[in-house]
Every structure is written in structure tokens, then in C-alpha cells.
Amino acid sequence: MKYRILQLLTLAFTLTLAAVLQGCVYVPRTTQVFDPECQRVSNHMVLQEVQVAAIHSCANEACIALIVGAGIFTAASVVISGPIVVAGNVAYWFEKKAQCQRAQP
């Protein structure tokens, strides 16, 4: 019984540690490029991958839980950051269309 409780506590600690170490591994980032059609600098959002920590190979249950937890948090960061990037790009597209002044030939 005590051994099982110790295993569960170790698993909970490992998952919490994975959450702290992994954080958000995909973050939205705004880039700027010159648009020759509109003669202005336009913004564009992309997902940037950021490596927070490295997990080395191991064979015990705690390491397996750490790897699984890291995968879950990586997927969660994409699910959260992805719609932010899409919404940002839509807003930047509307801004570009509103302010675009076509170059005179």
C-alpha cells in the first residue's frame, strides 16, 4: 500500500516537473516583411518552436511519465498558440487591405 502511494506521488511530482520544465514550447511570433505590391511593411504571425528543456533517454517509470507529460504540454501549447496566430494573421490581413496603396506603374 505504501509503495503504491509512493509511486503515485512520484508520478504526480514528475508530471508537475514536466509542466514546469516544458512550459509553452510553441509561441506566436510576429515577423515583418516588405510588400512591394503595397509599398509598405506588412506583419505576419508564425509559430516559433522554443526548446525549453531536453529529456535524455531513460528506462524507469518516472522518465516515461516525464516524456508523456512533455508531449501533452507540447500539444497543448500548439492548441493554444495556433488560434492566436490565425486570429493575428486575419487581423494583419485586414490591416494590409485597408492601408494598401498600390504602386503607380
N, C-alpha and C positions, 0 to 999 in steps of 0.2 A: 504494500500500500504506500509506504513512504517513498519507495523507489519510483512508483508511478507519478506521485505528486512532484517529485524532483524532476522527472522527465518533462512534465507539463510546464513547470516553472522555467526550465531550461529552454523549452520551445518558445514560450512567451517572451523570454528575455531575448532570444535570438531574433525573433520576428520584430521586436521593438528596435533592436540594434540595427536590423536591416532597414527599417523605416528611417531611422536617423541617418544612417550612412548613405543611403541611396538618394533620399530627398526627391527632387524633381530632376530627372535625367534628360528630359526634353523641355527646352524653354523656348518661348517665342522670341524672335529677334527681328528687328526692323532693319532692312537694308535700303540704300538709296542708289538709284541708277539714273543716268541722264537719258531722257526720252527725246530722240531727235525729231519725232513727229510733232510733239507739242512744244519743243524747245524749253523744257523745264526738267527739273529733277523730280523723279517720282519715287514714292515709297512702296516697299513690298515687304510683307512679313513671311518669314520662313521658320521652320522648326529647327533649332540647333541642338545637336546632341552634346551633352556635357557629361564627362565621366567623373563621377564623384569619388568612387572607391573601386578597387579591384578585389575580386574574390578569387583566391587561389584554390586549386583542386584539393579536395579532402574527401574523406570517406565516412565520417560519422554522421549521426542524425542531425546534429546541430548545424553542420555545414550544409547539408541538404536543405534544411529548413531555411537557412540564410539565402541560398541560391533561389529557392522557390519564392521567398519573400521579395527578393530583389526583382525577380521577373514580374511579380504582381505590381510592385510600385512603379516599375518602368512602364507597364501597360497603363496604369492609372495616370501617369504624367502625360502620356500621349492623348488619352481620352480627355483630359482637362485642357491641355495646351492646344490640341488640334482645333477645336471650335473657336478658340481665341484667335488663332491665325486666320481661319476662314473669315470670321467677322471683321478682323482688321483689314484683310485684303479687299473685302467688299467695300468697306468704308474708304479705303485708299482709291479704289476704282471710281467710286462716285466723286471723290475729290478731284481726281485727274480729269474726268469727263467735264466737270463743272469749270475747271480752270484752264483747260487745254486751249491754247491759241495756235492754230495750225500755221506752220511756216509758209511764208509767201514765196512762190517759185521765182 
